[in-house]
């Protein structure tokens, strides 16, 4: 992607506002960065996909990773407000959401920010605001971006960046998704348990025994299954709270090195979230989804999205399917021996995706940077 291409996916995200069935959404703020028309123009001028030219020099390419729920922290956004259009993003978010997301992100309280209905929009907007910062400090990173991926709700931010959705429409879809998942999580006491295993750890067997334990407690059709594949030996297990408590109590039996409950309100990426499917399906029907101008990899299978119908289908499926992040990292960074790796930027709160990348592919991680959303950056310097 060259200069004209680069600004493209990002400009599309502001777009012309919501169209079909979305009259309740506000128009995007004026003066948006023109990051997508240029993508389309460059693609047409070069007579081929924008990624092709960039692939000739892998070390000059970039990849953007967008974090998901659980990365939120009070104060996120503070390090972004002095950059162009960030306040406009938050003003647009306030019109879509009906509350002051910036105030909640900056001042909390943490308990309110941790609510699924709040933290998913908060992480989404903070991540795209971090793209604005990155575009200001190092425009070449945006111009040379060849791929993006987002963890769970981060996938919506990746698609907005890539021009597949406009900002207001993408945020509205996240709002509906988050509220529906919050409601589903309140229906059944459930959660998510991060587990660091050992070579002999059998996650499937452990989940099976946890479900059997739940049956002895009178729980019908208990849920306990791997919901996130993070890196070799590390999984997140989602399900009924009783199942997760059983696994923690018996961690030595299953050769778990470490377990930790995640700061989320439900058993996400399992069938416990089935009530959230229909609301999300309806909103995705109502918004304008386009083919991404930058390769975006799906959580469901790790492969690139191919067309708008594919995007709608897998975004719905993702809610009740495990996040195959480890597989996604292998797909994105696979290359022949001796080939350079692209520069990777985690855009949004936290550095969890960088830690995962380090454990999946150490060589790729050596070119990793984080775009700080809390304060000043140590990793980034402004291009001359």
Secondary structure by P-SEA (a helix, b strand, c coil): ccccccaaaaaaaaccccccccccccccccccccccaaaaaaaaaaccccccccccccccbbbbbbbcccccccccccccccccaaaaaaaaaaaaacccaaaaaaccccccccccccaaaaaaaaaaaaaaaaaaacaaaaaacccccccccaaaaaaaaaccccaaaaaaaaaaaaaaaaaaaaacccbbbbbbccccccaaaaaaaaaaaaaaaccccccccccccccccbbbbbccaaaaaaaaaacccccccccccccccccccccccccaaaaaaaaaaaccccccccbbbbcccccccccaaaaaaaaaaaaccccaaaaaaaaaccccccccccbbbbccccaaaaaaaaaacccccccccccccccccccccccc
